[in-house]
């Protein structure tokens, strides 16, 4: 689950997940909701993504930066399958459609995924994090 929040001149997400995979899925869905509105009818192509980092916070930022890079290349991600995840590694399959004016409307250009106050915590049986995007 995610909630879009305002943050001074930026925009952010409060994300939750039952586990690390759920947290990463919520973050991906939230990022796309911030960036683009889609009609969801496009035929998807898929790409495999494998990323590594020193810890889960760095891995989350790398994951989101990879999705921002897809958007910058005109690929709108909309389906996310986490195949394997640990605090240092994620392997995922991402479904995307090429950007089209008929099927998509860009809402915000995400310039960067920041580390501002980023910390993954456990509360009430859920993992939680706040991620801020520079727009």
Secondary structure, DSSP 8 states (H G I E B T S, - for coil): -EEEEEETTEEEEEEEESSHHHHHHHHHHHHHHHHEEE-S-S--EEEEEEEE-SSHHHHHHHHHHHHHHHHHTTEEEEEEEEEEE-SSEEEEEEEEEE--TTTEEE-----EE--TT---EEETTEEEEEEEEE-
